[in-house]
Amino acid sequence: MQISEKPATNNEDSQGFDPKNPPNPKLIDTCVHCGFCLSTCPSYRVIGKEMDSPRGRIYLMDAINEGEAPLAEGTVQHFDSCLGCLACVTTCPSGVQYDKLIAATRPQIERNYSRSLPDNLYRKLIFNLFPYPQRLRVLLAPLLVYQKLGFPKFFRATGLLKKISPRLGAMESLLPDVTAKSFVDTLPEVIPAKGEKRYRVGVILGCVQRLFFSKVNEATVRVLTANGCEVVIPKSQGCCAALPEHQGQREQAQTLARQMIDSFAETGVDYIIINAAGCGHTLKEYGHILADDPNYREKAKAFAAKVKDAQEFLAEVGLTAPLSPITDNELTMVYQDACHLLHGQKISIQPRQLLKQIPGVKLREPIDAALCCGSAGVYNMLQPEVAEELGQQKVTNLLNTGAQLIASANPGCSLQINKHLQMQEKEIPIMHPIELLDFSIRGVKIDA
C-alpha cells in the first residue's frame, strides 16, 4: 500500500514549534540514523516512506527546530502516521528516546497547526466523548437499539458508511456489543480480601473498559481478592488520560491526571492496579505529564510509583489461590503482546508466566509478535487505511499459530483483532489473561 507523500513546503500560514517544551535537540542528536528502527516500525512497513519512519520523523523534528521546515500539512501528516507503539524504542541500539520526542511533538502540532474543519470536528467528537464514561453512557441506549435492529450487519456488508466517510466507517466497525452491564457500575467501593490480607490495592476501571469490558474488571477484582488483596475502587475516578495524551491534547490530559490522582489521594493503597495496557503506560507517565505543575509534580511521581499492571503485580507478588484446568482437554492459546505493555512498560514475560500456571494450557508464539495490531488508542479511527493493513497482518499471524483462543490484555487490541477475525470469517474467542485466571481460580470451564 502506498500513501502519497506531499513535500514539506513553507507557506505564509505555517510556523514552527513554540518555546513550550519542543522536542529536545539533545534527544534528537542521539539518533545516528542507523535505520534499525525501520523494520520494526509498523507505519513504515505499510506506507514505505522514509518520513513515515522514526528516523524520518526525527529528521523532521530537527528541521522544524532549526527553522528549515514548517509545521504544515506536508510535515504534520508524517507525525500523524505514527502509531506511538514505541517498537522503535525497544529496537534502537543507541537508546534514542523517541517516546519523549513524539510526546513533545504532538502538543506542538495541536497548538500551532490548523487542521481542516472535518478533521478538527472528528477529533473533537473523539476527545469530548471517549474519555468521559458518563457521556458515553448517554449514547448506550440508542446504540443498543442500533445493534438490535441489525444496522451493523447492514453497514458492514454494504460498506456504505465506509464509502461516505472511511473514518466513521472505521469507528462503526469497531463498536463493541452493548450489554445490560454497560449501563451501570456494579462494583462496590471496597471489596475485602479472601483469607489473609496481603495488600490493599486500588483498581482503575477505565473508560471504554468499564462500559464494554466490565467482565474484565469484575474478573480482576475476583483474582485480586482471591490472592489476598483488599480492593478499593474510588467512585470519583475518571479517565486515565491515555487517549488525549497520546494525541497531543496535553491540557485535557493534565486535567484528567489530576482528577485521577485526587481520587486515590486518601485511600491508603499499597499499589494502584490497571488491567488495560495503554492506560497503564500513561498512568506510569504522570510524573512527566505533570512535570511543570508545582502543585502536582510530586503527587504525580508518588502516584506513578504505585501503578502496576495487573499481570505485572500478580507475577511479582505470586499467586496464592489454587488453579484448576479451564478446559477438559489441552488448551492451545496465543498471547497477543499489546504495544504499551511490551514496548512501553517492558512487560512480556509476566503474562506468559501466569498463563502457563493454568493446568492444561499450551502457549504458542506468533510471527511478528512485537508488531502493532493497528489499534494504537484511536489510531484505527484516525488512520483507518494503515490500521486496516496492520490488523489483517496481525490476525493472519495469530491464526497461523493454530491457537484455539487469543489472550489479549488491552481493550483496543481486542476490538481491532475481533474486527479482523470477523472480516476473515473466523470465530476464535478473545479473552483477557485475567479472565482466564479468574476461571481457573473459580473452577469454571470454557468452550474453546
Secondary structure, DSSP 4 states (H G I P E B T S, - for coil): -----------TT-B---SSSPPPHHHHHT-----TTGGG-HHHHHH--GGGSHHHHHHHHHHHHTTSS-BSHHHHHHHHT-----HHHHH-TT---HHHHHHHHHHHHHHH----HHHHHHHHHHHTTTT-HHHHHHTHHHHHHHHHTTHHHHHHHH-HHHHH-HHHHHHHHTPPPP-GGGG-----SEEPPSSS--EEEEE---SHHHHH-HHHHHHHHHHHHHTTEEEE--TT----SHHHHHTT-HHHHHHHHHHHHHHTTTS--SEEEE--HHHHHHHTTHHHHTTT-TTTHHHHHHHHHHEEEHHHHHHHH---S----SSSS-EEEEEE--HHHHTSS--SHHHHHHHHTSTTEEEE--TTTTS--S-TTTHHHHSHHHHHHHHHHHHHHHHTTT-SEEEES-HHHHHHHHHHHHHTT----EE-HHHHHHHHHHT-----
